[in-house]
Amino acid sequence: MSEAFRGAQKRFSIGGESVTVSIPAGVKDGSKIRLKGKGARNPQTQQRGDVYLKVNLLPHGFFSFDGNNLTCEVPIAPDEAVLGAKVSVPTPDGNVTVSVPAGVKSGQSLRLRGKGWPGKKGADRSDLLVKVIITPPKDLSAEEKVLYEKIRESRTSDPRSVIANNTL
């Protein structure tokens, strides 16, 4: 995926001939690259035809596509979701600091404009959609457990009130 993002040169053997192919930056899965005059010879005219290469991108461990945009998931702690936070988020160009708003919901996406996939022939880049995943701690310290219990005891809102009267 990184070679498709930045562009690359690849060598192939086609019909016994070694060919260098330029993979343009921003090429997407399923795109075709034309190699003019590198195909089989026409028996009547002796002119060579074209070869079309179909691009297959291997999945990336962190980024994926949503249409033209890139997506990723970033875990945050419950306190960061409640209070808001500044978190470091990987982008194709390196990490950026993102402001997570207070009250963000798990699964909500934050849009980073122009941080996604490059367009054809250097056109503007798409967006990076950062999906926030609230991740509770697996092992609480004794102090954390006491503090969470205090929060539960003093909570004034009921997150399930919107579903309380849903029966058949």
N, C-alpha and C positions, 0 to 999 in steps of 0.2 A: 504494500500500500504506500510506503514512503517513496518508492521509486516512481510510482504513478503520480504522487503529489508533487514531487520536485522535477520530474522528467528524468530520463536516463537514456543511455546508449546500450543496446543489446546486440549480441552477435548470434546469428542463426545460420544453419546450413539448409539451403533450399536447392534441391536437385543437384547436390554435390558442390554447389557454389556457396562460399562464405559471404554473408551479407550483414552489414551493420545497419541496425534500425534505430531511428530516433523515436523514443517514446515521449510524446509531448507532456509537459506538466499539466496536471488536471485531468488526464484521461480517466474515464470512468469504466466500470465493469460493463462488458458487452459492447464497448466501442470497437470500431474496426479501423485498422491502419492499412493503408494501401501502399503496396510496393510496386511501383510502376515498372513494367518491363522485366519482372523477375519471375514470371510464370512460365508455363510450357510454351514451346514454339508451335505456331500454327503451321501445319504441314504444307499448306498451299503458299502462304506468304513468307514463311520463315520468321515472321515477327513474333516476339515474345509477348505473351499476355501479362496480366497483372496478378499479383498474389494479395489476398486480403488476410490480415492477421486479426483474430478476435481476441480482445483483451479480457483476461480473467484475473480479477484482483483477489488475492488471498485475504481472508478476514484478518482484521487487526485485533489485538488483545484488549484495546481500550476504546478505540473510535469505531463507529459504524455510520452508515448512511441512513438518512430519512429524506428521501427525495434528493434534492441537490445539497441539502445541508448535512453537516457532520453532527453526530450526537455522541455523548459520553455520559456516564453516571459518576457522580461524586458523592461519597458518603459524608454526612455531617452528624455531629452529636446532637442529642435532644436539646441541650442548653443553647447550642448555636441556632437551632430552629426556632426556639422561643424568643431568644434575645437578639438574634441577628448576628452576623459574623463576617469577617473578611477571611476568605479561604483561598489557598493556592490551587489553581486548576491548570492541568496540562492542556496545551493547545499544540497544533502542528509546528508552531514557531517557538515553543518553549512555554514555561509557566507564566500565568498572569494572575493577579489578585482580583477576586470577584467579591463584591458585596452581596451577601445573602441577606435578604430583608427579614426583619423580625416577623414571626408568624408564618414562615414558609411551610408548605405542606409537603410531605413525602411524595415524590413523583412529579412535583411541579418542575417545570423547565425554565431556566434562565437563558436568555438569548445573548450571545456575544457576536455582535454584528461584524462581518468581515473577517472572522477568525476561522472560517470553514474551508471548504474545498475550492481550489482555483477554478475560474471559468475558462472556457476555451480561448486560446490565443491571448492569454494575459488579461482576460476580462476580470471584472470585480469578483472577489471571493464571496462564497456563500457564508452563511452563519454557522456558528457552533452552538448547538442546543445542549446545555448542561442540565441533566436531569438530577435533581437533588434527592438523595435517599437518606432518610433519617435512620441512623443506625444506633440502637441502644447498646450500652456497654454490656459485654458478656459477664465480666467479673467485676462486681462493685466492691469498693473498699467499705469498711464498716461506716466511715464517715459519709460516703456517698449514699449508702443505703438509708441512713438516718435522715439525710437531707431530702432524698426522694420521698420518704414517708411523710416528712413535714409538708412537702409540696402537696402530696395527695390529700392530707388532712385539711389543708387550708385552701384547696382549690374551690373556686366559686362557680366555675362553668362545668357543664356536662357535655363532652364531645359527642355523646350518643343521643342527645335530646332530639336531634333531627330525625332519628329513626324510631323513637319511642312508640309511636302509635301506628306502626306499619304491620298490620296483620291481615290475614285473608278472611 
